[in-house]
Amino acid sequence: MTGLLKEAIVAGGGEGEFCTFRHVVVGGTQETIGAMLAEVAARNHGVAPMAGGDPVVTRARRRWRQMFYPQLAARTRGIAAYFGVDPDDDTVESSTLGFGFAGAGCSVAWIPPDRAAGRQGLLSRNFDFTTQTMAELLGGQPTPADAAMAAEPYVIESYPSDGHATLLMCLFDLASGAFDGINDAGLVVALAADDQSGGAEPCFTPQAGLAEHEICRFLLETCATVDDAIEALRMTKQYYDFVPCHYLVADPGGRSFVWEHGVTYNGEHVVWSDEAQVMTNHLLWRYPLSAELPAEAGNGWTFDRARRLGAALAAPGGLDAEQLKRRHACVRILEPGLPVRTLWHNIYDTGAGTMEISLHLADAPTGERRTPYLTFGLDTGDR
């Protein structure tokens, strides 16, 4: 597979609809993929190369990519080539194709094969995020040209000539970002914001290593199993641009873990499970059992959502995708007047390599309007 194979609006985009949901399929060398993603970002979002900050940091980022993330290093060369800039120019940042703003509250559930009706692991996630523009979030008034920050999600299928094929949900950065996804080995990863760590010190500018929105894609492009992923995370420098996050990682063998940092981001914690695992927006290493959760609702109802979702998934019997959709809906955000919605719910099937997804379109007098579930899948038969 070579070049940009497909770009299409597959849902939304109509008058009064919140999102415009695009499906992009790319293939070839990572340099080719980088150039194609740059074309998409420039055409749809007016993205252009960013001026670099401290040239020492820009150079350190480039050297880090070359050593630890060659896939992104190659994509960066393709991005630079598309925009006609020198990939080694320390005054230009070519490794991002950013738009909007990052950070999200979510719920994620892993159903191992022995709990799934089809005997194939399922990962289910609600992506809960503001429906506001950046100006509104900062307390200002939006202009007619302002779009909601999360109004243009992408599902990206990528078929590199070497390395793992991936199916990713992207917002905010087409070059290296992903909020959840699956690869051709059946590894699945999803992030959620950590709303519990105090004294957060976001960088707001790129650093050497991986920012919070880059970790899912890094793992999916470089790892095949949870054991690969934990080793990669142990070796990788990590920071956060905007908000600390934690990550649920699982593979078709049924094992899963949640990767977290300490409240000061100085320690690393791994919460393993061979059973169903639920992650919302509090640190699991502090409350590994649902019975240990504080009685209050928690910031963003994180404790309440964990209790409700955990109880819904604990009912006896095997779960299929349709049952999982209904049970995960118990924590969908629908409160009137609240500028937050479950912008998408998706389910990954680790055996089939597929994703089903439904997206928020609008609030109506008769209730929320969402898309039907759309199905996407990796096609690796002719690679």
LOVEX-885093 format. One line per 8 residues: for each residue x, y, z of N, C-alpha, C. Coordinates in steps of 0.001 Angstrom, whole numbers. Layout:
BEGIN
X,Y,Z,X,Y,Z,X,Y,Z; ...
REM end
This chain:
BEGIN
839,-1186,0,0,0,0,879,1242,0; 637,2153,-909,1465,3346,-991,590,4573,-1123; 1064,5666,-540,424,6947,-730,-869,7096,50; -1528,8229,-140,-2801,8520,493,-3881,7750,-246; -4431,6735,403,-5398,5881,-255,-6810,6440,-169; -7103,7143,941,-8482,7572,1126,-8557,8691,2149; -9397,9670,1872,-9820,10646,2875,-11272,10964,2609; -12108,10788,3606,-13536,11035,3417,-14157,11468,4729
-15163,12341,4635,-16005,12649,5785,-17030,11529,5884; -17017,10810,7014,-17882,9639,7148,-19050,9871,8098; -19044,10981,8823,-20168,11305,9707,-20095,12776,10066; -21264,13366,10380,-21313,14756,10800,-21053,15702,9647; -20698,16932,10001,-20404,17940,8994,-21609,18717,8522; -22816,18353,8980,-24020,19050,8563,-24331,20237,9449; -25280,21038,9042,-25663,22219,9811,-26173,21809,11192; -25638,22449,12217,-26058,22157,13570,-25452,20905,14174
-24576,20221,13440,-23952,19009,13963,-22591,19351,14567; -22322,18770,15730,-21139,19146,16488,-19855,18785,15763; -19768,17575,15219,-18466,17107,14722,-18471,16894,13217; -17264,16922,12673,-16985,16450,11330,-15960,15335,11482; -16363,14109,11190,-15551,12921,11457,-14972,12411,10144; -13643,12412,10071,-12955,12018,8840,-12246,10679,9001; -12222,9935,7906,-11503,8668,7827,-10370,8857,6821; -9146,8613,7281,-7962,8754,6433,-7225,7425,6413
-6837,6983,5230,-6048,5762,5073,-4764,6131,4353; -3618,5790,4955,-2324,6080,4349,-1464,4822,4370; -479,4798,3483,436,3664,3444,1718,4039,2742; 2714,3180,2834,4018,3417,2222,5090,3567,3281; 6167,4238,2940,7199,4495,3935,6684,5501,4946; 7316,5550,6099,6907,6534,7096,7117,7961,6578; 8128,8182,5750,8306,9523,5161,7117,9877,4280; 6671,8927,3464,5502,9157,2624,4279,9435,3482
4098,8649,4538,2959,8838,5429,3010,10222,6073; 4204,10661,6494,4339,11989,7079,3923,13089,6118; 4352,12973,4864,3996,13986,3872,2492,14003,3612; 1873,12820,3562,438,12757,3325,-354,13341,4496; 73,13056,5713,-613,13634,6871,-426,15147,6921; 747,15628,6500,966,17073,6429,8,17715,5425; -205,17052,4311,-1141,17571,3312,-2554,17656,3887; -2985,16617,4610,-4310,16610,5218,-4426,17739,6247
-3406,17885,7104,-3444,18912,8144,-3452,20314,7554; -2674,20526,6506,-2628,21845,5877,-3954,22168,5200; -4512,21206,4504,-5758,21450,3769,-6936,21655,4712; -7042,20833,5756,-8228,20878,6610,-8126,21871,7755; -6901,22193,8193,-6749,22999,9398,-5776,24160,9235; -5240,24360,8034,-4301,25453,7826,-3001,25292,8585; -2637,24056,8927,-1419,23807,9697,-192,24128,8854; 786,24764,9470,2067,25080,8848,3166,24767,9866
4418,24694,9431,5496,24409,10390,5525,25425,11522; 5760,24943,12723,5851,25811,13897,7258,26363,14029; 7356,27607,14484,8669,28121,14862,9160,27347,16076; 10398,26927,16035,10953,26205,17164,11181,27128,18350; 11251,26554,19522,11577,27329,20706,13083,27330,20915; 13498,26890,22051,14920,26766,22350,15544,25784,21362; 16515,26216,20555,17087,25303,19557,17757,24084,20175; 18237,24200,21391,18829,23035,22058,17750,21988,22320
16549,22428,22740,15452,21501,22973,14986,20886,21652; 14874,21702,20612,14465,21177,19309,15444,20122,18820; 16724,20383,18985,17741,19401,18571,17672,18148,19443; 17453,18323,20730,17327,17161,21625,16112,16329,21247; 15014,16962,20872,13816,16221,20432,14124,15399,19186; 14837,16012,18232,15166,15283,17004,16064,14091,17309; 17047,14275,18147,17954,13175,18478,17236,12091,19272; 16309,12483,20147,15538,11483,20891,14713,10628,19933
14046,11274,18964,13254,10512,17995,14129,9525,17225; 15287,9987,16809,16173,9113,16040,16598,7888,16849; 16777,8046,18142,17242,6956,18990,16112,6032,19431; 14958,6601,19779,13926,5812,20454,12623,5663,19672; 12401,6501,18655,11129,6463,17935,11399,6734,16461; 12080,5797,15793,12458,6047,14393,11264,6219,13465; 10111,5641,13817,8927,5813,12981,8537,7290,12904; 8510,7959,14048,8179,9387,14052,9307,10208,13443
10557,9794,13638,11675,10505,13016,11517,10516,11493; 11126,9375,10932,10942,9308,9483,9730,10125,9044; 8619,10048,9806,7447,10867,9451,7777,12349,9479; 8610,12750,10442,9016,14153,10542,9763,14591,9292; 10610,13728,8754,11311,14074,7500,10298,14276,6375; 9265,13444,6337,8244,13615,5309,7448,14897,5492; 7144,15246,6739,6437,16505,7016,7284,17694,6571; 8572,17661,6917,9473,18754,6533,9558,18873,5017
9640,17726,4341,9727,17758,2876,8471,18368,2271; 7298,18029,2806,6056,18581,2261,6043,20099,2383; 6504,20618,3524,6482,22062,3739,7729,22765,3208; 8691,22004,2677,9874,22606,2091,10829,23195,3108; 10934,22552,4279,11869,23027,5295,12913,21946,5556; 14020,22353,6132,15111,21442,6458,14749,20672,7727; 14701,19334,7686,14328,18588,8894,15337,18723,10023; 16546,19198,9712,17575,19392,10733,17700,20847,11186
16761,21685,10758,16779,23095,11151,16243,23217,12574; 17087,23630,13507,16696,23708,14910,15823,24916,15230; 15527,25749,14239,14624,26882,14463,13189,26547,14063; 12953,25324,13550,11630,24910,13071,11256,23595,13745; 10019,23499,14211,9504,22258,14789,8644,21551,13748; 9151,20462,13198,8478,19768,12098,7794,18473,12513; 7852,18135,13784,7360,16807,14188,5916,16803,14657; 5247,17956,14612,3849,18016,15041,2988,18593,13929
1737,18144,13900,721,18700,13000,-498,19025,13863; -291,19992,14760,-1242,20232,15823,-2379,21158,15442; -3545,20897,16035,-4705,21776,15924,-5578,21532,17142; -6305,22543,17605,-7170,22380,18763,-6385,22389,20056; -6780,21528,20953,-6247,21554,22317,-6432,20173,22920; -5503,19724,23767,-5561,18366,24306,-5992,18339,25764; -6479,17176,26182,-6894,16928,27577,-8324,16429,27623; -8598,15355,28365,-9933,14767,28317,-10232,13971,29567
-11526,13908,29914,-11995,12999,30947,-12740,11867,30272; -12486,10628,30685,-13010,9488,29951,-13258,8325,30887; -13840,7266,30332,-13891,5984,31018,-13503,4909,30021; -12710,3947,30493,-12192,2879,29645,-12397,1561,30375; -12810,525,29640,-12995,-798,30231,-12365,-1848,29327; -11634,-2765,29946,-11054,-3912,29232,-11800,-5166,29656; -12282,-5922,28639,-12963,-7190,28867,-12060,-8279,28300; -11411,-9087,29143,-10498,-10112,28630,-11254,-11215,27895
-10550,-12023,27107,-11237,-13043,26298,-12135,-13977,27090; -11756,-14331,28322,-12576,-15286,29065,-13870,-14665,29596; -14027,-13332,29495,-15283,-12680,29848,-16074,-12248,28616; -15477,-12377,27441,-16125,-11945,26204,-16851,-13117,25561; -18057,-12855,25061,-18860,-13923,24482,-18164,-14578,23297; -17435,-13796,22521,-16738,-14341,21364,-15337,-14826,21654; -14949,-14831,22916,-13618,-15279,23354,-12502,-14452,22749; -12793,-13222,22424,-11795,-12278,21943,-11896,-11011,22791
-10741,-10504,23265,-10752,-9355,24149,-11395,-8134,23521; -12097,-7342,24349,-12766,-6131,23890,-12331,-4962,24759; -11981,-3835,24125,-11713,-2600,24847,-12805,-1601,24503; -13444,-1043,25546,-14557,-112,25379,-14175,1217,26009; -14435,2328,25309,-14098,3631,25885,-15143,4687,25567; -15435,5514,26568,-16159,6768,26393,-15125,7888,26368; -15157,8714,25332,-14302,9900,25273,-15160,11093,25662; -14986,11566,26883,-15771,12679,27430,-14936,13951,27359
-15484,14994,26734,-14712,16208,26522,-15654,17388,26364; -15099,18589,26541,-15892,19800,26414,-16400,19989,24978; -17569,20595,24880,-18110,20990,23580,-17803,22457,23281; -16983,23088,24105,-16695,24513,23968,-15575,24791,22974; -15497,26056,22578,-14338,26553,21861,-13237,26886,22872; -12042,27128,22366,-10953,27528,23256,-11301,28830,23981; -11885,29797,23264,-12235,31079,23886,-13221,30880,25032; -14219,30036,24836,-15205,29789,25887,-14564,29113,27092
-13676,28166,26836,-13026,27461,27938,-12214,28422,28794; -11648,29451,28164,-10835,30429,28878,-11659,31594,29413; -12995,31507,29281,-13871,32518,29843,-14203,33660,28910; -13836,33552,27630,-14107,34607,26672,-15311,34305,25801; -15501,35127,24778,-16592,34963,23830,-16046,34447,22503; -16639,33396,21952,-16149,32889,20669,-16548,33794,19519; -15769,33769,18462,-16129,34446,17222,-16858,33454,16327; -17567,33945,15310,-18269,33015,14411,-17332,32017,13742
-16054,32366,13615,-15102,31465,12950,-14548,30399,13882; -14776,30535,15186,-14215,29584,16140,-14973,28264,16097; -14224,27176,15991,-14812,25845,16062,-14594,25268,17456; -15464,24367,17869,-15231,23650,19119,-13914,22899,19022; -13220,22810,20149,-11859,22264,20126,-11813,20826,19633; -12826,20036,19957,-12790,18611,19623,-13768,18254,18519; -14055,19208,17643,-15097,19011,16641,-14629,18281,15394; -13324,17995,15274,-12845,17379,14036,-11970,16161,14327
-12558,15094,14843,-11774,13881,15082,-11494,13129,13780; -10455,12328,13831,-10055,11486,12696,-9938,10039,13153; -10297,9121,12287,-9839,7741,12414,-8816,7535,11300; -7627,7143,11694,-6522,7006,10747,-6082,5556,10682; -6153,4987,9473,-5558,3680,9201,-4199,3925,8569; -3180,3306,9127,-1831,3504,8611,-1192,2150,8335; -661,2006,7113,-30,769,6675,1405,1054,6242; 2315,1193,7198,3701,1472,6829,4346,272,6144
5336,539,5318,6014,-540,4603,6799,-1440,5536; 7165,-938,6716,7718,-1798,7750,7165,-1337,9094; 6963,-2262,10004,6378,-1918,11292,4902,-2251,11341; 4277,-1926,12453,2890,-2303,12697,1909,-1408,11951; 913,-2039,11335,-254,-1292,10860,-1071,-881,12075; -1689,300,12012,-2426,829,13156,-3756,1424,12720; -4725,1372,13626,-6022,2022,13472,-6178,2920,14688; -6228,4245,14487,-6092,5219,15566,-7236,6214,15564
-7649,6636,16758,-8521,7796,16904,-7655,8991,17274; -7697,10019,16436,-6800,11171,16585,-7585,12458,16774; -7028,13302,17638,-7425,14694,17784,-6163,15486,18073; -6122,16713,17631,-5132,17697,18056,-3744,17552,17422; -3340,16378,16946,-2017,16243,16329,-2023,15015,15420; -2014,15251,14104,-2056,14140,13152,-713,13443,13018; 374,14099,13404,1701,13519,13201,2015,12423,14198; 1654,12627,15467,2097,11683,16496,1041,11377,17543
-122,12010,17467,-1108,11865,18526,-2089,10738,18292; -2655,10212,19375,-3771,9266,19341,-4363,9206,20740; -5677,9056,20807,-6345,8928,22091,-6715,7479,22394; -6816,6660,21372,-6982,5222,21538,-6698,4573,20196; -6504,3252,20206,-6221,2579,18956,-5885,1114,19142; -5657,453,17993,-5304,-955,17934,-4273,-1135,16832; -3400,-2147,16965,-2467,-2440,15881,-2687,-3844,15346; -1880,-4235,14356,-2092,-5506,13683,-1730,-6714,14537
-1119,-6485,15701,-880,-7570,16653,-2035,-7718,17644; -3026,-6828,17569,-4149,-6864,18490,-3919,-6104,19779; -2781,-5413,19896,-2540,-4575,21070,-3501,-3392,21033; -4110,-3073,22177,-5017,-1930,22278,-4535,-1013,23392; -4692,307,23175,-4259,1309,24143,-5287,2436,24146; -5584,2974,25333,-6449,4148,25453,-5963,4994,26615; -6112,6309,26481,-5713,7218,27562,-6935,7850,28196; -6745,8335,29400,-7731,9169,30096,-6964,10168,30943
-7550,11323,31168,-6896,12334,31992,-6804,11862,33439; -5716,12227,34087,-5553,12036,35524,-5963,13339,36194; -7169,13362,36761,-7700,14577,37385,-7381,14657,38873; -6527,13751,39349,-6302,13666,40775,-4953,14216,41219; -3983,14217,40330,-2652,14680,40714,-2677,16180,40982; -2179,16574,42118,-2126,17986,42455,-826,18622,41992; -802,19943,41955,407,20661,41608,886,20415,40199; -51,20231,39268,339,19958,37887,1177,21105,37325
2220,20750,36590,3122,21730,35974,3278,21422,34494; 2252,21733,33680,2347,21441,32249,3460,22229,31586; 4027,21620,30541,5135,22271,29830,4639,23339,28858; 3507,23058,28197,2932,23936,27169,3784,24041,25913; 4991,23531,25927,5843,23534,24732,6460,22159,24579; 6785,21744,23345,7356,20408,23141,8691,20241,23851; 8896,19027,24382,10144,18651,25044,10675,17380,24394; 11888,16997,24714,12401,15704,24272,11633,14604,24986
11252,13569,24265,10467,12489,24833,9056,12492,24285; 8139,11883,25029,6751,11737,24602,5832,12580,25465; 4994,13403,24827,3931,14104,25537,2757,13158,25755; 1787,13579,26566,706,12686,26976,-99,12155,25803; -286,12969,24743,-1104,12532,23614,-336,11664,22623; 982,11483,22831,1804,10708,21903,2034,9263,22340; 1732,8951,23597,2114,7640,24144,1331,6506,23501; 23,6673,23284,-761,5598,22665,-191,5213,21299
90,6208,20488,569,5924,19124,1959,5303,19157; 2811,5789,20038,4148,5219,20189,4070,3730,20513; 3236,3366,21474,3130,1957,21850,2575,1120,20710; 1568,1615,20016,957,843,18939,1894,674,17755; 2782,1628,17530,3707,1527,16404,4950,713,16727; 5225,497,18004,6497,-132,18361,6347,-1439,19140; 5149,-1806,19573,4976,-2939,20486,3920,-3916,19954; 4064,-5193,20361,3104,-6221,19981,2343,-6781,21168
2912,-6716,22363,2303,-7316,23545,2385,-6355,24722; 1678,-6708,25800,1758,-5883,26997,3164,-5913,27591; 3873,-7017,27430,5248,-7078,27931,6158,-6130,27156; 5979,-6070,25829,6721,-5082,25034,6406,-3677,25514; 5118,-3429,25765,4686,-2075,26101,5242,-1621,27441; 5243,-2505,28438,5745,-2079,29743,7232,-1801,29687; 7964,-2578,28897,9401,-2308,28749,9623,-977,28040; 8847,-725,26982,8994,543,26251,8688,1731,27146
7655,1626,27970,7308,2728,28863,8385,2950,29911; 8965,1870,30415,10031,2008,31401,11245,2728,30818; 11465,2593,29524,12657,3158,28884,12451,4569,28360; 11217,5048,28352,10878,6259,27610,10725,7468,28524; 11354,8576,28143,11130,9845,28838,9738,10362,28496; 8978,10753,29522,7603,11202,29341,7377,12529,30062; 6520,13347,29487,6150,14631,30079,4722,14931,29654; 4143,16032,30137,2810,16393,29657,2775,17864,29273
2177,18086,28091,1990,19447,27581,933,20201,28379; -187,19527,28664,-1349,20196,29246,-1835,19542,30535; -2038,18224,30505,-2640,17555,31667,-2039,16154,31798; -1713,15716,33020,-1222,14344,33175,-2317,13346,32812; -1897,12217,32240,-2838,11182,31822,-2367,9824,32322; -3265,8859,32275,-2881,7473,32496,-3428,6631,31350; -2964,5374,31237,-3135,4601,30010,-3500,3156,30333; -4527,2645,29663,-4862,1234,29765,-4332,538,28522
-3567,-534,28733,-2922,-1283,27651,-3310,-2747,27802; -3707,-3408,26705,-4114,-4809,26765,-3759,-5493,25449; -3659,-6825,25498,-3375,-7576,24272,-4293,-8784,24172; -4303,-9469,23025,-5253,-10571,22827,-5074,-11728,23806; -3920,-11818,24474,-3728,-12859,25465,-4570,-12682,26707; -5156,-11499,26898,-6064,-11262,28009,-5490,-10427,29131; -4176,-10193,29149,-3588,-9405,30217,-3722,-7912,29906; -3851,-7134,30967,-3920,-5685,30803,-3210,-5026,31964
-2814,-3774,31754,-2287,-2969,32850,-2658,-1514,32618; -2652,-768,33700,-2800,690,33633,-1480,1305,34058; -953,2193,33215,311,2881,33456,17,4273,33999; 594,4576,35149,341,5853,35807,1630,6407,36402; 1596,7690,36715,2677,8335,37445,2188,8716,38845; 3140,8999,39709,2789,9512,41021,2220,10912,40919; 1700,11414,42024,1025,12716,41997,1992,13850,41661; 3285,13648,41856,4267,14661,41462,4951,14302,40146
4493,13245,39481,5012,12778,38197,6448,12244,38309; 6888,11960,39526,8265,11506,39717,8365,9999,39872; 7249,9321,40119,7246,7873,40260,6369,7226,39204; 6617,5953,38928,5845,5200,37943,5110,4069,38651; 3869,3832,38256,3048,2795,38863,2382,1976,37771; 2339,664,37985,1705,-255,37052,657,-1054,37820; -580,-1014,37343,-1675,-1764,37953,-2072,-2860,36969; -1633,-4099,37243,-1875,-5241,36353,-3239,-5853,36642
-3790,-6551,35619,-5029,-7297,35829,-5112,-8425,34812; -5597,-9568,35265,-5960,-10672,34364,-7467,-10781,34236; -8189,-9815,34799,-9651,-9792,34757,-10108,-8489,34103; -11413,-8248,34097,-11920,-6981,33574,-11308,-5826,34361; -10984,-4750,33657,-10325,-3606,34296,-11017,-2326,33851; -11283,-1422,34801,-11966,-155,34534,-11043,988,34919; -10977,2011,34058,-10170,3196,34323,-11011,4423,34012; -11125,5339,34987,-11788,6621,34719,-10743,7727,34872
-10907,8645,35839,-9981,9786,35900,-9311,9960,37251; -9242,8894,38024,-8450,8913,39255,-7345,7867,39137; -6372,7955,40014,-5212,7076,39961,-5545,5717,40571; -5427,4671,39757,-5772,3337,40231,-4789,2815,41267; -3529,3267,41189,-2574,2745,42164,-2937,3196,43583; -3690,4277,43692,-4125,4724,45013,-5366,3968,45491; -6188,3508,44535,-7434,2804,44867,-7567,1593,43945; -6754,554,44146,-6777,-579,43214,-8073,-1375,43246
-8839,-1297,44311,-10109,-2012,44420,-11253,-1010,44502; -12357,-1329,43824,-13485,-388,43832,-14022,-167,45240; -13882,-1166,46100,-14367,-1014,47478,-13562,11,48261; -12375,363,47754,-11524,1322,48444,-11764,2756,47993; -12642,2962,47013,-12880,4315,46510,-13538,5177,47583; -13184,6465,47655,-13872,7364,48577,-15365,7414,48283; -16139,7726,49297,-17598,7732,49155,-18092,8867,48270; -17343,9983,48182,-17813,11115,47385,-17752,10801,45888
-18382,11674,45094,-18449,11459,43652,-17084,11576,42991; -16239,12478,43513,-14923,12689,42919,-14951,13755,41839; -13786,14296,41524,-13667,15314,40490,-14173,14751,39160; -15166,15447,38567,-15743,14935,37320,-16472,13625,37506; -16934,13365,38739,-17653,12124,39071,-16811,10872,38801; -15500,11005,38916,-14653,9863,38557,-14918,8642,39427; -15120,8829,40735,-15371,7680,41602,-16744,7069,41310; -17753,7929,41130,-19088,7417,40823,-19103,6659,39495
-18435,7217,38479,-18421,6545,37179,-17716,5193,37268; -16615,5127,38021,-15906,3855,38178,-16792,2825,38875; -17516,3256,39913,-18394,2323,40624,-19515,1818,39712; -20165,2758,38978,-21290,2359,38129,-20841,1438,37007; -19743,1805,36348,-19281,990,35232,-18780,-368,35717; -18049,-378,36822,-17577,-1641,37366,-18730,-2572,37712; -19783,-2030,38324,-20932,-2850,38677,-21651,-3370,37436; -21749,-2525,36397,-22421,-2949,35169,-21668,-4088,34491
-20352,-4054,34564,-19548,-5082,33902,-19409,-6339,34743; -19727,-6252,36020,-19554,-7397,36910,-20702,-8398,36812; -21774,-8049,36122,-22898,-8987,35990,-22408,-10271,35341; -22923,-11429,35771,-22405,-12706,35251,-22711,-12899,33775; -21912,-13789,33150,-22114,-14122,31745,-21135,-13422,30843; -20964,-13991,29652,-20067,-13403,28668,-20650,-12149,28064; -19793,-11201,27717,-20207,-9923,27139,-19865,-9887,25662; -20824,-9523,24828,-20511,-9233,23436,-20542,-7718,23235
-20225,-7281,22031,-20106,-5842,21773,-21421,-5114,22027; -22543,-5713,21656,-23833,-5043,21841,-24140,-4873,23326; -23872,-5893,24122,-24086,-5759,25564,-23154,-4711,26154; -21918,-4685,25676,-20942,-3728,26191,-21358,-2296,25869; -21923,-2076,24702,-22424,-742,24355,-23482,-289,25358; -24414,-1174,25651,-25505,-802,26563,-24978,-571,27977; -24068,-1410,28427,-23596,-1286,29805,-22680,-73,29978; -21849,223,28970,-20970,1388,29098,-21768,2689,29030
-22957,2643,28446,-23797,3847,28359,-24244,4331,29724; -24078,3524,30767,-24504,3951,32101,-23680,5121,32621; -22525,5404,32011,-21706,6539,32443,-21578,7596,31340; -22464,7533,30363,-22466,8572,29327,-22888,9898,29946; -22246,10987,29542,-22534,12305,30110,-23647,12979,29303; -24778,13253,29969,-25958,13805,29307,-26575,14963,30080; -25920,15431,31160,-26519,16444,32016,-26867,17709,31232; -28109,18187,31294,-28499,19410,30580,-27682,20610,31046
-27288,21442,30086,-26570,22668,30406,-25094,22485,30669; -24617,21268,30787,-23198,21027,31027,-22462,20983,29693; -21406,21808,29497,-20731,21846,28204,-19726,20708,28028; -20148,19502,28394,-19339,18288,28228,-20262,17191,27736; -19778,16419,26779,-20536,15279,26285,-19578,14104,26057; -20149,12912,25985,-19377,11750,25555,-19264,11862,24035; -18167,12431,23580,-18041,12763,22156,-17940,11523,21286; -17370,10457,21833,-17482,9191,21125,-17440,8042,22118
-18081,6951,21734,-17907,5656,22396,-17453,4683,21325; -16381,3956,21620,-15921,2966,20655,-15531,1677,21345; -15540,604,20565,-15174,-728,21038,-14186,-1324,20057; -13047,-1778,20585,-12046,-2473,19781,-12149,-3969,20030; -12139,-4741,18958,-12121,-6199,19033,-10703,-6651,18696; -9997,-7195,19691,-8581,-7517,19490,-8380,-8701,18562; -9379,-9558,18417,-9243,-10690,17516,-9498,-10318,16073; -10509,-9479,15851,-10877,-9097,14492,-10100,-7888,13980
-9456,-7141,14882,-8749,-5931,14462,-9684,-4832,14006; -10851,-4719,14657,-11861,-3760,14234,-12184,-2771,15343; -12799,-1672,14940,-13318,-672,15868,-14729,-295,15438; -15669,-315,16375,-16998,260,16178,-17054,1558,16955; -17665,2597,16375,-17679,3904,17031,-18987,4634,16756; -19514,5294,17794,-20666,6197,17682,-20254,7548,18236; -20627,8634,17549,-20190,9974,17921,-21377,10882,18230; -21131,11835,19131,-22119,12872,19474,-22280,13827,18295
-23544,14110,17941,-23832,15064,16872,-24491,16338,17377; -25454,16208,18292,-26185,17401,18738,-27067,17044,19920; -27403,18080,20701,-28456,17971,21700,-29739,18493,21077; -30802,17739,21205,-32092,18115,20620,-33165,18069,21699; -34302,18720,21466,-35384,18677,22467,-35807,17256,22824; -35636,16330,21890,-36028,14941,22138,-34890,14109,22729; -33744,14741,22966,-32614,14015,23527,-31386,14119,22654; -30316,13492,23081,-29059,13556,22339,-29192,12836,21005
-28588,13425,19974,-28521,12778,18664,-27092,12313,18420; -26931,11028,18113,-25622,10427,17889,-25621,9706,16537; -24426,9447,16034,-24336,8637,14824,-24640,7185,15170; -25087,6390,14203,-25082,4949,14425,-23637,4478,14577; -23467,3270,15063,-22109,2737,15171,-21558,2466,13777; -20380,3027,13525,-19651,2827,12282,-18511,1853,12550; -18206,991,11587,-17177,-31,11783,-15985,241,10858; -14784,169,11444,-13529,295,10704,-12651,-882,11100
-11802,-1306,10189,-10940,-2443,10501,-9634,-2400,9738; -8630,-3021,10318,-7339,-3128,9654,-7396,-4209,8582; -6846,-3900,7419,-6761,-4849,6318,-5274,-5112,6070; -4792,-6240,6549,-3368,-6544,6420,-3115,-7729,5513; -4130,-8120,4753,-3992,-9319,3931,-2999,-9198,2799; -2799,-7985,2244,-1909,-7852,1088,-624,-7143,1428; -284,-7051,2718,963,-6391,3092,2122,-7330,2884
REM end
